[in-house]
Amino acid sequence: MAQHEVVSSVTGVVFEVAVAEGATVAAGDTLVVVESMKMEIPVVAPRAGRVARLLMAAGDGVDEGQVVAVVED
């Protein structure tokens, strides 16, 4: 199985974790929502698969380019 790291496109605070580890997701499904400058930016699955790891929880700070989840094919 190939693993794909999913990264945040902005610096901010994790507002919501929308999925659980082990969940099956489709390409484009929201994994995490990051709040930055009073905006909510979704971090989405780049492809269909299973959420192998979630590396963030609600309230955690996140930097641009930081890995927030890992999705397996």
C-alpha positions as CSV (number, residue, x, y, z in Angstrom):
1,M,0.0,0.0,0.0
2,A,1.2,3.4,-0.9
3,Q,1.0,6.1,1.8
4,H,0.4,9.8,0.9
5,E,1.1,12.6,3.3
6,V,-1.6,15.3,3.4
7,V,-0.3,18.8,4.3
8,S,-1.9,22.0,5.4
9,S,-1.8,24.8,2.8
10,V,-1.9,27.5,5.5
11,T,-0.6,28.3,9.0
12,G,-3.4,28.4,11.7
13,V,-5.2,26.3,14.3
14,V,-7.0,23.1,13.7
15,F,-10.7,24.0,14.0
16,E,-12.1,20.5,13.3
17,V,-11.0,17.0,12.6
18,A,-13.7,15.7,10.2
19,V,-12.7,12.0,10.0
20,A,-11.4,9.3,12.3
21,E,-8.3,7.1,11.8
22,G,-9.3,4.1,9.8
23,A,-12.1,5.9,7.9
24,T,-12.5,5.3,4.2
25,V,-12.4,8.6,2.2
26,A,-12.9,9.6,-1.4
27,A,-10.8,12.1,-3.2
28,G,-11.8,15.6,-2.1
29,D,-13.3,14.6,1.2
30,T,-12.4,17.0,4.0
31,L,-10.0,15.5,6.6
32,V,-9.3,18.6,8.8
33,V,-10.4,22.2,8.8
34,V,-7.8,24.8,9.7
35,E,-8.8,28.3,10.9
36,S,-6.5,31.0,9.7
37,M,-7.2,34.7,9.8
38,K,-10.9,34.1,10.7
39,M,-11.3,31.8,7.6
40,E,-12.0,28.1,7.7
41,I,-9.8,26.2,5.1
42,P,-10.5,22.5,4.5
43,V,-7.6,20.1,4.1
44,V,-8.9,17.4,1.7
45,A,-7.9,13.9,0.8
46,P,-5.8,14.0,-2.5
47,R,-7.1,10.5,-3.4
48,A,-9.4,7.8,-2.3
49,G,-8.2,5.5,0.4
50,R,-8.1,4.9,4.2
51,V,-7.0,7.4,6.8
52,A,-3.9,5.6,8.2
53,R,-2.9,8.3,10.7
54,L,-4.2,11.6,12.0
55,L,-1.4,13.8,13.3
56,M,-3.6,16.7,14.5
57,A,-6.4,17.3,17.0
58,A,-8.8,20.2,17.3
59,G,-7.0,23.2,18.9
60,D,-3.5,22.2,17.7
61,G,-1.4,24.8,15.9
62,V,-0.4,23.9,12.4
63,D,2.2,25.4,10.0
64,E,1.9,25.7,6.2
65,G,3.3,22.5,4.7
66,Q,2.9,20.5,7.9
67,V,1.6,17.0,7.6
68,V,-1.8,16.6,9.2
69,A,-2.8,13.1,8.0
70,V,-1.6,10.1,6.1
71,V,-3.9,8.4,3.5
72,E,-3.2,4.9,2.2
73,D,-4.3,3.5,-1.2
